[in-house]
Each structure stands twice: as structure tokens, then as C-alpha cells.
Amino acid sequence: MSILLVDGDKWFAESLAATLEKSLNESVQIADSAEAAIKKIDAELPRVVLADFRLGTKNAMTLLNELQSFTDTRQLPVILLTVDGQRLNLADFENHGVKYIFDKQTAQPAEIAEAVKNVR
């Protein structure tokens, strides 16, 4: 797996995954919760994780803290996708591997794809 997309909004996740696969020629797996994402990451380490900040009853901090607690996932780049884009500050999340924060309501799929392409 190259990209893991974690989002509870099935339509958004499937739409973005299709766009990323087409524009980046990389495989994208989808998880609908932090718990499902952790299982997928345990099975196969992705190159990058895209995660909605709001994940059901939890937020992405559950996932980010879990990733930071293991040496094999600590350096995994993360891109946050959120409807709270204006309220979240990238500097507050950089120590959790977050490279970009995109507002789901205004970000263009091409912008997200470019960010995914550039993270390492």
C-alpha cells in the first residue's frame, strides 16, 4: 500500500482515493476509523497517511499518538484533512508527523495530490 486514507465519509474517501490513484499512479487503501487505520498500518506500512481530523467519536490525535508510540511508524508522514482547517495550526501537529493540513471544503484534489507526491 502506498497511501492510506482515513475518513469516515465514504463518498469523500472513495472520490479522493480515485483521484489520487489516477493522478499519482499509486494504490490507496481506505479506513473509516483510527482503529481500522491502525490495523491496516500494522499489516502494511503506507508511504503516507491522509486522515480526517474528525474520526467518528474520536479525532485524529488518537491515530497520531499511536503512530508516534512506535519506532517503525514515528516517521510516517501525515496529511490532515478537516472541515476545521481554519482553526488548526500546522505548528501544533508537526511533532506528530503532520506535513500539511487541508480544509476539506476548499482544498482542490490536485492540491492534495501534489502534497502527497511531495511528502517523504
C-alpha positions as CSV (number, residue, x, y, z in Angstrom):
1,M,0.0,0.0,0.0
2,S,1.3,3.4,-0.9
3,I,-1.3,5.7,0.6
4,L,-3.7,5.2,3.5
5,L,-6.8,7.4,3.5
6,V,-8.6,7.5,6.9
7,D,-12.0,9.1,6.6
8,G,-15.5,8.2,7.9
9,D,-17.2,9.9,4.9
10,K,-17.4,7.1,2.4
11,W,-18.2,9.3,-0.6
12,F,-15.4,11.7,0.1
13,A,-12.9,9.0,0.8
14,E,-13.8,7.0,-2.4
15,S,-13.8,10.1,-4.5
16,L,-10.4,11.3,-3.2
17,A,-8.9,7.8,-3.4
18,A,-9.9,7.5,-7.1
19,T,-8.4,10.9,-7.8
20,L,-5.2,10.1,-6.1
21,E,-4.8,6.7,-7.7
22,K,-5.3,8.2,-11.1
23,S,-3.1,11.3,-10.7
24,L,-0.3,9.7,-8.7
25,N,-0.5,6.1,-10.1
26,E,-0.3,4.8,-6.6
27,S,-2.6,2.4,-4.7
28,V,-4.8,3.9,-2.0
29,Q,-6.5,2.0,0.8
30,I,-9.3,3.4,2.8
31,A,-10.0,3.0,6.6
32,D,-13.1,4.5,8.2
33,S,-11.7,4.9,11.7
34,A,-8.5,5.3,13.7
35,E,-8.8,1.7,14.8
36,A,-9.2,0.4,11.3
37,A,-6.3,2.5,10.2
38,I,-4.0,1.1,12.8
39,K,-4.9,-2.5,11.7
40,K,-4.1,-1.6,8.1
41,I,-0.8,0.1,9.1
42,D,0.1,-3.0,11.2
43,A,-0.5,-5.2,8.2
44,E,1.4,-3.0,5.7
45,L,3.2,0.3,6.3
46,P,2.0,3.0,3.9
47,R,4.2,5.7,2.4
48,V,1.9,8.4,3.7
49,V,-1.3,8.7,5.7
50,L,-4.1,11.1,4.9
51,A,-6.5,11.4,7.9
52,D,-9.7,13.4,8.6
53,F,-9.2,15.2,11.9
54,R,-12.7,14.2,13.0
55,L,-12.9,10.4,13.1
56,G,-16.3,9.5,14.4
57,T,-16.3,9.8,18.2
58,K,-12.6,10.5,18.3
59,N,-10.3,12.8,16.5
60,A,-7.1,12.1,14.6
61,M,-5.0,12.6,17.8
62,T,-5.8,9.0,18.7
63,L,-4.2,7.9,15.4
64,L,-1.3,10.4,15.6
65,N,-0.4,9.4,19.2
66,E,-0.5,5.7,18.2
67,L,1.8,6.4,15.3
68,Q,4.3,8.3,17.5
69,S,4.5,5.5,20.0
70,F,6.3,3.0,17.7
71,T,9.6,3.5,16.0
72,D,8.5,2.0,12.7
73,T,5.6,4.5,12.4
74,R,7.1,7.5,14.1
75,Q,8.5,9.0,10.8
76,L,5.4,8.3,8.8
77,P,4.2,11.5,7.1
78,V,0.6,12.5,7.8
79,I,-1.6,14.9,6.0
80,L,-4.7,16.1,7.9
81,L,-8.0,16.7,6.1
82,T,-10.6,18.6,8.0
83,V,-13.5,21.0,8.0
84,D,-11.7,22.8,10.8
85,G,-8.9,23.8,8.5
86,Q,-9.0,27.5,9.6
87,R,-8.8,26.6,13.3
88,L,-5.9,24.1,13.1
89,N,-2.3,25.3,13.1
90,L,0.3,23.1,11.4
91,A,2.9,24.0,14.0
92,D,0.8,22.3,16.7
93,F,0.9,19.0,14.8
94,E,4.4,18.9,13.3
95,N,5.8,16.9,16.2
96,H,3.3,14.2,15.3
97,G,4.5,13.9,11.7
98,V,1.9,16.1,10.1
99,K,3.2,17.8,7.0
100,Y,0.1,19.5,5.7
101,I,-3.4,20.5,6.8
102,F,-6.1,20.9,4.2
103,D,-9.6,22.2,4.6
104,K,-11.9,19.6,3.1
105,Q,-14.4,22.2,2.0
106,T,-12.0,24.4,0.0
107,A,-9.0,22.2,-1.0
108,Q,-8.8,21.0,-4.5
109,P,-8.0,17.3,-5.1
110,A,-5.0,18.4,-7.3
111,E,-3.6,20.3,-4.3
112,I,-3.9,17.3,-2.0
113,A,-2.3,15.0,-4.7
114,E,0.6,17.4,-5.1
115,A,1.2,17.3,-1.3
116,V,1.0,13.5,-1.3
117,K,3.5,13.5,-4.2
118,N,6.0,15.7,-2.3
119,V,6.0,14.2,1.2
120,R,8.7,11.8,2.0
